[in-house]
Amino acid sequence: MSKKKQPVGVAIDDVTIKGVDGLQLSINDNVIGTVMPLENGSFNAQIGSDRPVKVKTQDEAIEYLIQTYNLHH
């Protein structure tokens, strides 16, 4: 018997960390990571206390966070 596909609530909220405005990504009210802009126009995607991953665009950072979440849950 196959499982029904269930909708997943993804929320992107504005946050300020150490004086820098960024985004916080949550899935079903669980915070999974943050996206912070860098001075050179790229972005850091970080999950919890893991090392941040540098990506070129904000969309890439959000995709990375969601893909990593799906891989581990």
C-alpha positions in Angstrom: 0.0 0.0 0.0 1.4 3.4 -1.0 1.5 6.4 1.3 -0.5 9.5 0.4 1.5 12.6 -0.5 1.1 15.1 2.3 1.6 18.8 1.9 4.6 20.2 3.7 4.5 23.7 5.2 7.6 25.7 4.3 8.0 29.1 5.8 10.6 31.7 5.0 11.0 34.4 7.7 13.2 37.6 7.8 15.7 37.5 10.7 18.6 39.7 11.8 21.7 37.9 13.1 24.7 39.9 14.3 23.3 43.0 12.6 22.9 41.3 9.2 19.4 40.8 7.7 18.8 37.3 6.3 16.3 34.5 6.0 15.3 31.7 8.3 13.7 28.6 6.7 11.2 26.4 8.7 9.4 23.3 7.7 6.3 22.3 9.7 7.4 24.9 12.5 10.9 23.3 12.8 13.7 25.7 11.9 16.0 24.0 9.5 18.5 26.7 8.6 19.4 30.3 7.7 20.4 32.1 4.5 22.7 35.1 5.0 24.1 37.4 2.3 27.8 38.0 1.9 29.5 41.2 0.9 30.5 39.9 -2.5 26.9 39.2 -3.5 26.9 35.4 -2.7 25.1 33.7 0.1 25.8 31.4 3.0 23.3 28.5 3.7 23.7 27.1 7.2 21.9 24.2 8.9 22.1 24.4 12.7 25.7 24.7 13.9 27.2 23.0 10.8 29.7 24.9 8.6 28.0 27.3 6.2 27.9 26.4 2.5 28.6 29.3 0.1 26.3 29.5 -2.9 25.8 32.1 -5.7 22.1 32.9 -5.3 19.5 33.1 -2.6 17.3 30.6 -4.4 20.3 28.1 -4.5 20.7 28.5 -0.8 17.0 27.8 -0.1 17.1 24.7 -2.4 20.2 23.5 -0.6 18.5 23.7 2.8 15.4 21.9 1.6 17.4 19.2 -0.2 19.6 18.6 2.9 16.5 18.5 5.1 14.8 15.9 2.8 18.0 13.8 2.7 18.1 13.5 6.5 14.4 13.2 7.4 
